[in-house]
Amino acid sequence: MEVIELRQTREVRVGDVLVSAADRAYEVTRVTRVGRGIRVQYLSPEGRAGRFTAAPEAISRVRAGGVPIAAA
């Protein structure tokens, strides 16, 4: 069983693995400040790129230890 941490989006770093409510994993490739928010770019296990923008204090689900998708 993998351990999921809840972190504020401002604490998410490149290499972290985000976990969705549907238990899908996405590897963070870039994090940038956009106005008052944070833009997080990621790759899906299939190699598709995506992004979302959130408030810095929003909560993100992150796989503990930041284990990359390829190693999970």
KEPASE-267258 format. One line per 2 residues: number of its first residue (from 0); their letters; for each residue x, y, z of N, C-alpha, C, O, CB. Coordinates in Angstrom, 1 decimal, always signed. Glycine has a CB too. Layout:
<sites>
NUM> a> X/Y/Z/X/Y/Z/X/Y/Z/X/Y/Z/X/Y/Z; ...
</sites>
This chain:
<sites>
0> me> +0.8/-1.2/+0.0/+0.0/+0.0/+0.0/+0.9/+1.2/+0.0/+1.8/+1.4/+0.8/-1.0/+0.0/+1.2; +0.6/+2.1/-0.9/+1.4/+3.3/-1.0/+0.9/+4.4/+0.0/-0.3/+4.5/+0.3/+1.5/+3.9/-2.4
2> vi> +1.8/+5.2/+0.4/+1.5/+6.3/+1.4/+1.3/+7.6/+0.6/+2.1/+8.0/-0.2/+2.5/+6.5/+2.5; +0.2/+8.3/+0.8/-0.2/+9.5/+0.1/-0.1/+10.6/+1.1/-0.7/+10.6/+2.2/-1.6/+9.5/-0.6
4> el> +0.7/+11.7/+0.8/+0.8/+12.9/+1.6/-0.1/+14.0/+1.1/-0.3/+14.0/-0.1/+2.2/+13.4/+1.7; -0.7/+14.8/+1.9/-1.4/+15.9/+1.5/-0.5/+17.1/+1.7/+0.0/+17.4/+2.8/-2.8/+16.1/+2.3
6> rq> -0.3/+17.9/+0.6/+0.6/+19.0/+0.7/+0.0/+20.2/+0.1/-0.9/+20.1/-0.8/+2.0/+18.7/+0.0; +0.3/+21.4/+0.5/-0.1/+22.6/-0.1/+0.6/+22.6/-1.5/+1.7/+22.2/-1.6/+0.2/+23.9/+0.7
8> tr> -0.1/+23.1/-2.5/+0.4/+23.2/-3.9/+1.8/+23.9/-3.9/+2.6/+23.5/-4.7/-0.6/+23.8/-4.8; +2.0/+24.9/-3.1/+3.3/+25.6/-3.1/+4.4/+24.7/-2.7/+5.6/+25.1/-3.0/+3.2/+26.8/-2.2
10> ev> +4.1/+23.6/-2.1/+5.2/+22.6/-1.6/+5.5/+21.5/-2.7/+6.4/+20.7/-2.4/+4.8/+22.0/-0.3; +4.7/+21.5/-3.7/+4.9/+20.5/-4.8/+6.2/+20.8/-5.6/+6.4/+22.0/-5.9/+3.7/+20.4/-5.7
12> rv> +7.0/+19.9/-5.9/+8.3/+20.1/-6.5/+8.4/+19.2/-7.8/+7.7/+18.1/-7.9/+9.5/+19.8/-5.6; +9.3/+19.5/-8.7/+9.5/+18.7/-9.9/+10.0/+17.3/-9.4/+10.9/+17.2/-8.5/+10.6/+19.4/-10.8
14> gd> +9.5/+16.3/-10.0/+9.8/+14.9/-9.6/+8.8/+14.3/-8.7/+8.8/+13.1/-8.6/+11.2/+14.9/-9.0; +8.0/+15.1/-8.0/+6.9/+14.6/-7.2/+5.9/+13.8/-8.0/+5.8/+14.1/-9.2/+6.2/+15.7/-6.3
16> vl> +5.2/+12.9/-7.5/+4.2/+12.2/-8.2/+2.8/+12.5/-7.5/+2.6/+12.2/-6.4/+4.4/+10.6/-8.2; +2.0/+13.2/-8.3/+0.6/+13.5/-7.8/-0.3/+12.3/-8.0/-0.1/+11.5/-9.0/+0.1/+14.7/-8.6
18> vs> -1.2/+12.1/-7.1/-2.1/+11.0/-7.2/-3.6/+11.5/-7.2/-3.9/+12.3/-6.3/-1.9/+10.0/-6.0; -4.3/+11.2/-8.2/-5.7/+11.7/-8.3/-6.6/+10.9/-7.4/-6.2/+9.9/-6.9/-6.2/+11.6/-9.8
20> aa> -7.8/+11.4/-7.3/-8.9/+10.7/-6.5/-9.2/+9.3/-7.1/-9.6/+8.4/-6.4/-10.1/+11.6/-6.4; -9.0/+9.2/-8.4/-9.2/+7.9/-9.1/-8.0/+7.0/-9.0/-7.9/+6.0/-9.7/-9.6/+8.1/-10.5
22> dr> -7.0/+7.4/-8.2/-5.7/+6.6/-8.0/-4.8/+6.5/-9.2/-4.1/+5.6/-9.3/-6.1/+5.2/-7.5; -4.9/+7.5/-10.1/-4.0/+7.6/-11.2/-2.8/+8.5/-10.8/-3.0/+9.4/-10.0/-4.6/+8.2/-12.5
24> ay> -1.6/+8.2/-11.3/-0.4/+8.9/-10.9/+0.1/+9.8/-12.0/+0.0/+9.4/-13.2/+0.7/+7.9/-10.4; +0.6/+11.0/-11.7/+1.1/+12.0/-12.6/+2.4/+12.6/-12.1/+2.5/+13.1/-11.0/+0.1/+13.1/-12.9
26> ev> +3.5/+12.5/-12.9/+4.8/+13.0/-12.5/+4.9/+14.5/-12.8/+4.7/+14.9/-14.0/+5.9/+12.2/-13.2; +5.3/+15.3/-11.8/+5.4/+16.7/-12.0/+6.7/+17.0/-12.8/+7.8/+16.5/-12.4/+5.4/+17.4/-10.6
28> tr> +6.5/+17.8/-13.9/+7.7/+18.2/-14.7/+8.1/+19.6/-14.5/+9.2/+20.0/-14.8/+7.4/+17.9/-16.1; +7.2/+20.5/-14.1/+7.5/+21.9/-13.9/+6.5/+22.5/-13.0/+5.3/+22.2/-13.0/+7.5/+22.6/-15.3
30> vt> +7.0/+23.5/-12.2/+6.1/+24.2/-11.3/+6.5/+25.7/-11.4/+7.7/+26.0/-11.3/+6.3/+23.7/-9.8; +5.6/+26.5/-11.7/+5.8/+28.0/-11.9/+4.8/+28.8/-11.2/+3.6/+28.4/-11.0/+5.9/+28.3/-13.4
32> rv> +5.2/+30.0/-10.8/+4.2/+31.0/-10.2/+3.5/+31.7/-11.4/+4.1/+32.1/-12.3/+5.0/+32.0/-9.3; +2.2/+31.8/-11.3/+1.4/+32.5/-12.2/+0.5/+33.5/-11.5/-0.5/+33.1/-10.9/+0.6/+31.5/-13.2
34> gr> +0.8/+34.8/-11.5/+0.1/+35.7/-10.7/+0.1/+35.3/-9.2/+1.2/+35.2/-8.7/-1.4/+35.8/-11.2; -1.1/+35.1/-8.6/-1.2/+34.6/-7.3/-1.2/+33.1/-7.2/-1.3/+32.6/-6.0/-2.4/+35.3/-6.6
36> gi> -1.3/+32.4/-8.3/-1.4/+31.0/-8.3/-0.1/+30.2/-8.6/+0.9/+30.8/-8.8/-2.5/+30.6/-9.2; -0.3/+28.9/-8.7/+0.8/+28.0/-9.0/+0.4/+27.2/-10.2/-0.7/+26.6/-10.2/+1.2/+27.1/-7.8
38> rv> +1.2/+27.1/-11.3/+0.9/+26.2/-12.4/+1.8/+25.0/-12.3/+3.0/+25.1/-12.2/+1.1/+27.0/-13.8; +1.1/+23.8/-12.3/+1.9/+22.6/-12.2/+1.7/+21.8/-13.6/+0.6/+21.6/-14.0/+1.3/+21.7/-11.0
40> qy> +2.8/+21.5/-14.2/+2.8/+20.7/-15.4/+3.2/+19.3/-15.1/+4.1/+19.1/-14.2/+3.7/+21.4/-16.5; +2.6/+18.3/-15.7/+2.8/+16.9/-15.4/+2.8/+16.0/-16.6/+2.3/+16.5/-17.7/+1.8/+16.5/-14.3
42> ls> +3.2/+14.8/-16.4/+3.1/+13.8/-17.4/+2.3/+12.6/-16.9/+2.5/+12.2/-15.7/+4.5/+13.3/-17.9; +1.4/+12.1/-17.7/+0.7/+10.9/-17.3/+1.5/+9.7/-17.6/+2.6/+9.8/-18.3/-0.7/+10.8/-18.1
44> pe> +1.1/+8.5/-17.0/+1.9/+7.3/-17.3/+2.0/+6.9/-18.8/+2.9/+6.3/-19.3/+1.3/+6.1/-16.6; +1.0/+7.4/-19.6/+1.0/+7.2/-21.0/+1.9/+8.2/-21.8/+2.1/+8.1/-23.0/-0.4/+7.3/-21.6
46> gr> +2.5/+9.1/-21.1/+3.4/+10.1/-21.7/+2.7/+11.4/-22.1/+3.3/+12.3/-22.8/+4.0/+9.5/-22.8; +1.4/+11.5/-21.8/+0.7/+12.8/-22.2/+0.9/+13.9/-21.2/+0.9/+13.7/-20.0/-0.9/+12.5/-22.3
48> ag> +1.2/+15.1/-21.7/+1.4/+16.2/-20.9/+0.1/+16.9/-20.5/-0.9/+16.9/-21.2/+2.3/+17.2/-21.6; +0.1/+17.5/-19.3/-1.1/+18.2/-18.8/-0.7/+19.3/-17.9/+0.5/+19.3/-17.5/-2.1/+17.3/-18.2
50> rf> -1.6/+20.1/-17.4/-1.3/+21.1/-16.4/-2.5/+21.5/-15.7/-3.6/+21.4/-16.2/-0.6/+22.3/-17.1; -2.3/+22.1/-14.5/-3.4/+22.7/-13.8/-2.9/+23.9/-13.0/-1.7/+24.0/-12.8/-4.1/+21.7/-12.8
52> ta> -3.7/+24.8/-12.7/-3.4/+26.0/-11.9/-4.2/+26.0/-10.7/-5.4/+25.7/-10.7/-3.6/+27.3/-12.7; -3.5/+26.2/-9.5/-4.2/+26.2/-8.2/-3.7/+27.3/-7.4/-2.7/+27.9/-7.6/-4.0/+24.8/-7.5
54> ap> -4.5/+27.6/-6.3/-4.0/+28.6/-5.3/-2.9/+27.9/-4.6/-2.9/+26.7/-4.4/-5.2/+28.9/-4.4; -1.9/+28.7/-4.1/-0.8/+28.2/-3.4/-1.1/+27.4/-2.2/-0.4/+26.4/-1.8/+0.1/+29.3/-3.0
56> ea> -2.2/+27.7/-1.5/-2.6/+27.0/-0.3/-3.6/+25.8/-0.6/-4.0/+25.1/+0.3/-3.3/+27.9/+0.7; -3.9/+25.6/-1.9/-4.7/+24.4/-2.2/-4.0/+23.1/-1.9/-2.7/+23.1/-1.8/-5.1/+24.4/-3.8
58> is> -4.7/+22.1/-1.7/-4.1/+20.8/-1.2/-4.0/+19.9/-2.4/-4.9/+19.7/-3.2/-5.0/+20.1/-0.2; -2.8/+19.3/-2.5/-2.5/+18.3/-3.6/-2.1/+16.9/-2.9/-1.5/+16.9/-1.8/-1.3/+18.7/-4.5
60> rv> -2.5/+15.8/-3.5/-2.2/+14.5/-3.0/-0.9/+14.1/-3.7/-0.8/+14.0/-4.9/-3.3/+13.5/-3.3; +0.1/+13.8/-2.9/+1.5/+13.5/-3.4/+1.9/+12.1/-2.9/+1.8/+11.9/-1.7/+2.5/+14.6/-3.1
62> ra> +2.4/+11.2/-3.7/+3.0/+10.0/-3.3/+4.2/+10.2/-2.4/+5.1/+10.9/-2.8/+3.4/+9.0/-4.5; +4.2/+9.6/-1.2/+5.3/+9.8/-0.2/+6.6/+9.4/-0.8/+6.6/+8.3/-1.5/+5.0/+9.1/+1.1
64> gg> +7.6/+10.1/-0.6/+8.9/+9.8/-1.1/+9.1/+10.2/-2.6/+10.3/+10.0/-3.1/+9.1/+8.3/-1.0; +8.1/+10.7/-3.2/+8.3/+11.1/-4.6/+8.7/+10.0/-5.6/+9.5/+10.3/-6.5/+9.2/+12.2/-4.7
66> vp> +8.3/+8.8/-5.4/+8.8/+7.7/-6.2/+8.3/+7.9/-7.6/+7.0/+8.0/-7.8/+8.2/+6.3/-5.7; +9.1/+8.0/-8.7/+8.7/+8.2/-10.0/+7.8/+7.1/-10.5/+7.8/+6.0/-10.0/+9.9/+8.3/-11.0
68> ia> +7.0/+7.5/-11.5/+6.0/+6.6/-12.1/+6.7/+5.3/-12.6/+6.2/+4.2/-12.4/+5.2/+7.2/-13.2; +7.8/+5.4/-13.3/+8.5/+4.3/-13.8/+9.0/+3.3/-12.8/+9.1/+2.1/-13.1/+9.7/+4.8/-14.6
70> aa> +9.2/+3.8/-11.6/+9.7/+2.9/-10.5/+8.5/+2.4/-9.7/+8.7/+1.4/-8.8/+10.7/+3.6/-9.6; +7.4/+2.9/-9.8/+6.2/+2.5/-9.0/+5.6/+1.2/-9.4/+4.6/+0.7/-8.8/+5.2/+3.6/-8.9
</sites>
